[in-house]
Amino acid sequence: MKALLVVASIVDLLLAALLVGISGFIFGGGPEGMRGEFSAALCWWVVFIASLSAPVLGFLLLRRGYRRAGPLVAWAPPVILAIVFALVPL
């Protein structure tokens, strides 16, 4: 279970890096710009915070004895984001 959690942490950090990398192209004004629509910026921040906090919460759950819930929580942001991109027409 710890190996799944480590891989999920790497995927979550890569997702956060991807979000930072594309934010300038989506919201304009370069990599530091957030001049987009409020709802789009809010969704971006929610996914960014979730992708950074999910591995931490997963490791805490694993340490508390919830062996199956830890990796499940850590894998939630990339899986939910993939489902949203697959189902929602852009």
Residue pairs with C-beta under 8 A, 6 or more apart in sequence:
1 62
1 67
1 68
1 70
1 71
2 62
4 71
4 74
4 75
5 55
5 58
5 59
5 62
5 70
5 71
5 74
8 54
8 55
8 58
8 71
8 74
8 75
8 78
9 55
9 58
9 59
9 74
11 75
11 78
12 51
12 52
12 54
12 55
12 74
12 77
12 78
13 51
13 52
13 55
15 47
15 51
15 77
15 78
15 81
16 48
16 51
16 52
19 44
19 47
19 48
19 51
20 31
20 48
21 31
23 31
23 33
23 34
23 44
24 30
24 31
24 32
24 33
26 36
26 40
26 44
27 33
27 34
27 35
27 36
27 40
27 41
27 44
28 35
28 36
29 35
34 41
47 77
47 81
50 76
50 77
51 77
51 78
54 73
54 74
54 75
54 76
54 77
55 74
57 73
57 74
58 70
58 71
58 72
58 73
58 74
59 70
59 74
60 70
61 69
61 70
61 73
62 70
62 71
